[in-house]
Amino acid sequence: MYKEILKNLENTVHIQEKVSKELEVTKYLLKYPTRPVYFKNLDGFEAVGNLWADRKNFEKILKTKDIIKKLVEAINEPEDYDVVDGNFIKNNDFSFLELPIPRYFEGDASNYITSGIVFSEYGKKRNVSFHRFMIIGDKKAVIRLVPRDLFRMYNEAIAAGEELKISLVIGAFPTFLLSAATSVDYWIDESKIASSIRKKTLGEREKMVRMDNGIFVPFEAEYIFNGVITKEKYPVEGPFLDITRTYDMQENQPVAIFDSMYTNRDPVFHLLLPGGYEHYNLMGMPREPTIFNEIKKEGIDVIDVRLTYGGNSWLHGVVKIKKLRDDDGRRAIIASFKGHKSMKHVVVVDDDINIENMEEVEWAIATRFQADRDLIIIKERGSSLDPSRYDNDITAKMGLDATIKGDRKKFQRVF
């Protein structure tokens, strides 16, 4: 499937020579930060990185220029998927130590699976979410759990004296990459969001396969690993270079054990460079619709949302609105922080500003913002990835209302 995707992306860099997964692979991914890099021989395997580092690649493959609006619609209107038979090749004789799982940076604690999507089911709840895995053995890895849906499912299983069954998918279609990073109500199955994205863009529903462990996974996938998250805890997970390009470490994270590997007939391993533009897009883009939705709930005419690369597509955002009431800018700020609780700074601008051009955003701040009138500061829980945060992840969040106040003619640009 990924080879077919690469055929449709014209700017792919093809690396023919043998490349080591131990640090060397990172040099190529950093050299071509916004272009897909296809490795013909990554220690004997085929692999691709930076595949979604350019947002336009989503547009090409999903055949739409309204990705965020389609995401908003899909979150609000989930679509069931079709269950079909799979044609994966099963292999019980595999080792994480032999697969093309890189150690990206010298300070990393181990080799890491960074592009893995966990599919899980427990107590009538189905969940799809991204998680990093630190390799500690042939079939063992430490999973980083954050206090969200999978964390809750895991704790419920352990409390019941059970292990949580999972399927780890590497190399999924972009509909699943986007849906896996959304933040939705607990009982919503993110696979149905993926199916809705595909229906609204390509006109067809997603296909899912029930694995031997009973879990549904995408019909299109490069690698699948079946296993369990055990009650065993590993003392320290990390250091790991995260999206802020600073190191993260977590204590007492669960150990996952895998027993089987499935692949398609010609698999390509998906590499996700930590702190790269692909990481930015896959974390940030799915949060833009949740911000959009929260602003819209307030009756504000929201046009677009961007989480900016300068803020690692996580901590800083820009919102474009068509202002109808004097307080729309301030209310959009409050709603934005509600829509993405990890966001630290947000700028709200008028509909004449191109929010993909940060020079225009800065111009709006320079000409339409007064700090004693238009600045909002809220001190509350923020992102655990922000190295400047206070204890218990408390942070001071800043909202800038850079919209026009008063006579609009006074603020119009001549050129």
N, C-alpha and C positions, 0 to 999 in steps of 0.2 A: 504493500500500500504506500509506504513512504517513497519507494522508488518511482511510483506513478506521480506522486506529488512533486518530486524533484524534477520530473520531466516538464512540469508546467511552470517551474520557476527558472527564469532565464539567467539569473545572476549567480547561480551556484558555483562555488569553487570546488574543483575536484582534486583531491590529494591522492596521488597514485602510489607514492612511496610508503614504506612501512613506517608507522608512527607508534610510539609507546604511549600507553595509557597513564604512565607514571610521569606527570607534569608536562611532558612534551606536547600532548594534545592541546593543552591550554594556550601554548604559543600561537598555534594556528587560529584558534577561536578568537584570540585577542587581536590578531593581525587583520582579520576580516569581521569586525564586530557586528555588522548589519547584513551580512551575506551568509546564506546556508553554506556550510563547509561539509562536504561529503568525503569521508575517509574510506578508501577502498580496502585498506589494510591497517586497522587499528589493533595491533597485536593479533592479527589473524582473523579479525571480524570486520564487517562493514558497519559503519556508524555515521551519524550525521549530527552536527551541532549548529546552533544559530538558525535553526530552521524557521522559527517564528520571531526572529529578531527584528524584522521589518513588519510593521502593522499591515502594510500593503499585501503581504503574503496571505494573510487571512482573507482579504478582499478577493484575491485571485482565486483561491481554492474554494471559497464559499460563494463566489460570484455575486458579491454585493459590496457597495461602498458605505452601507449603513450598519456596520457591525454592532455598534453600541445600541442603536435603536432596535435591532433584531434581538440583541441580548435582553434588552428591557422587555420586549414582547414575549420572549421565550420564558423568562422568569415569571412573568405574570400569567402566561398561558402554557403550562407544561403539556407535552404531547406524549401519549403512550408509545412504546416501541414494539417492534415485531420480534417474536422469538423464533429463531431459526437454528438449524444444525450447524455446528462449526466444523472446520476442516484443519484444525491445528495439529501439529506434530508434537507428540508427548515425549519427554525425556526425563527420566528420574536420575540419570547419571550425569549431573551437572555440578559445577562449582562456581560460586560467585568469584572466587579467587582467580579463575581462568577466564571469565567473561570480560568484555571491554568496559569495565566499570572504573572510571578514572580516579586518581588522586589529583585534584586540580591545582592545589596550591601547597607550598612547602609546609605551611602551618596547619594543614588539615590533619585531623587525628587518624584518618584512614581513607580508603577509597570509598566513594559515596555514590549511591543511586540518587540522583537529583530530579529525574523526570518522571518518577513513578507515581501512578495514580492508584490509590487503594480502593477496591470495590469490596463492600462488606454488607452483611445482613445480620440483624439480631433483633429479636422481639418485634417482628413485623416492620422494622425500620430498615430501609436500604440507603446506603450512603456511598458517595463518590467524592474523594478528596485527595489532594496532593500531600505527600509526606516524604521527607528525606530519610534515607536508610544508611547507616554507617556499617560497613561490612566488618564482621568480626570472625568469620569462619566460612567454611565451604558452603553452608546452607543457613548461616545465622547472620542476622543483622539487627542493629538497634534502631528502632523507629522513633522519630521525634513526634510526640503527640502534643498538640496544643489543646487548651480547654474548649474544644468545640464538639461537633457531633460524634466523631470517631472516638474521642476521649470518653465521652459519656457512654457509648456503646461498650467500649472496652471495660470500663469500671462496672457496668451492669453485669457483663459476662463473668468477670472475675468474682464479683460478689456472689454470683450464683454457683461458684465452683467450677466454672467452665473457662476454656480458652476461646478467644475470638477468631473465627475463621475469616481469612481474607484472600483475595486474589489481587496480586500486584501487577498492574499493566504498564508496560513501557512501550511507547510508540503508538499512541491512540490518535484517532482522527481529531482535527481541531475543535469539533463540537464538544468533545469530551474534555479536551484541555481547557476550554473556556468554562464549561459548566462545573468542572471539578473545583475551580477556585472561586465560585460564587458563594455568597453568604445569604442563605435562605432559611426559612423556618425548619425546625428539626425534622418534621415528618415529610418534607418534600424530598422526593427521589431525584437527585441531580441528573440521573440518566434520562429522565423525562424532559429536563431542560435541554439536554444535548439533542434529544430527538426533535424537540420543538425548533431549535436553531436550524437543524438540517431541513426540516419541513418548510420553514419560512425562507430559507435561502436556496436550497437545491430541490425543493418540491417533493421530498421523500422522507419517510421516517427512518430512525436508526434501527439497526438490526442488532439483537442481543443473543448471546449463547449461554445456556446454563452449563456451568462446569461440573466436574465430578463432585466437587464439594458443595454443590447446590447454589453457588453464587453466579449471578448474571454478569457477564463481561461483554465488551463490544465484539461484534463479529469481525471487525477490522482492528487488528492489533499486531504489533511486531513480536513482542515477548509477553508472556504471562507466567507468573509464579504463584503457585497455590501454597498456602501455609497457615500458620496461626500466630497470633500475638499472645505470648505466654505471660504468666504471672511473674516470671523472673525479671528483675530489674538490673540494668547495667549501671555501675556507679556514676560514670560521666559520659555523656554523649557530646562529642566535639573535642577540640575546637573545630568549627565549621565556618567558612567564609560565607556570610549570608547576603541578602539583597542590598544591605547598606554598605557592602564591601568592607565590613568590619567583622571580627570574629565573634561567634556565638557559642556558648557552652551551656548544656543543660544537665542537671543531676537526675539520677534514678529514672531513666527512661526504659520502657519495656523492650524485651528481646523478642524478636520474631524468628520463627523457624520455618523453613520451607521444605517441601518434600517433592515437588514436581515442577517442571518447566515445560511450557508449551510455546511454540513459535509458528509463524507462518512459514511457507516453503522457501522464502528467500529473505530472511529478516534483516532489518537495519536497526541497530541500537540507537536510541534517541539520547543524545548528550545534552544536558542543560547546564551551561556555564553559570556558576553562582555569581550573582552581581552583574551579569551581562544583560544586554538588551532583550534577549529572549526571556530571561528571568523576569525582567521588568514588565514585559507585556503580559506574560502568563499570570503574574500576580496582580498587576494593576488594572488591566482591561476589564476583568470580571467584576471589579469593585466599582467601576464607573457607573454601571447600570443601577447599583443599589443606592448610590448618591443621587442619581437622576430620579429614581423612584421616590425617595424621601422628599426631595424638593418639590416634585410634582404633587405629592400628597398635600402640601401646604397651599395648593392653588396657585403656585407660581409658574409662569410660562418659561420652563427651562428648555434650552435649545441644545446644549452640549456640555459634556464634562470631560476633563482630562486629568489624569494623575501624571505629573511631569517627570521626565527623566532626571532632572536636577534633584528631585526629591525621591529618587530611586523608584518612581512609580508607586510609591507607598505612603510617603509622609507629606507630600505637597500636592495640592490640586488647584485647578482653575475651573470655574463654572461660568458659562455664558447664559444669560437670561434676557428675555424681552420684558423690560420693567413696565409694570402696569400700575403699581402702587409705590408710594414713597419708601415704605419699609421692606420692599421685596428683597433688596440686597442683604439686609441684616437677617431677615428670616431665612434666606437661602444659605447663609453661613451656618446658622444653627442646625438646619436640616442636613447640611453636608456632613457635619461632624457626627450626626446621628446615623447617616448612611454609611459612613466608613469610620469606625471608632479609632482606628490607628492613625488617621490623618492628623497632622500636626499644624499645618498652615494651609489656608485656602483663600483664594482671591476670587471675588465675584465681579464680573464685567458685563457690559452691555452687549447687545446683539451686533454692534458694528466692529467688534474686536475679534480677530482671528486668534483663538486660544491655542492653536498649534504654533504660533509665532510668539515666543516669549518676549521679544522686543516690543511687540504691540501690547502685551499684557503689562509690561513695565511702563509703557507710555500711559496706559490707563491709570496706573497707580500714581504716576507723576502728575497727571493733569486733572484727576477726578477724585482723589483721595486726600482727606485731612485726618491725621492721626488722632486728634482730640475729639473728632466727631464720628469717624468711620471705622475705628479699630475696635474689635471685640477680642477679649482674652478670657479663656475658660481654662481653669485648672482642674483636670480630671484624669482618669485612667487613659493611657495612650498605648503606644506600641512598645512591646518588649524588645524590639530590634533597634530602638533609638538609643545609642550609647550615652546620650546626654540626659536621659530620663532620671527622674527622682526615684526614691524607694517605692516599691510596690507598683512600678510602671506608671507612676503619676507624671504628667507632663503639662506644660502650659501651652495651650493651643491658641493660635492666632488667626483671626479672620479679618480680611481686608475688604471692605465694601468700596470697590473702585468703579461704582456705577455713577451715572450723571445725577446730580441733584439740582433742581431748578430748571432754568431756561435751557432746553436742549441745544438751541442754535449756538449758544455760547461755547459749547464743547465740541463742535464738529471739526474734524480735521479737514484742512483745505486740500491736502494731497497725502 
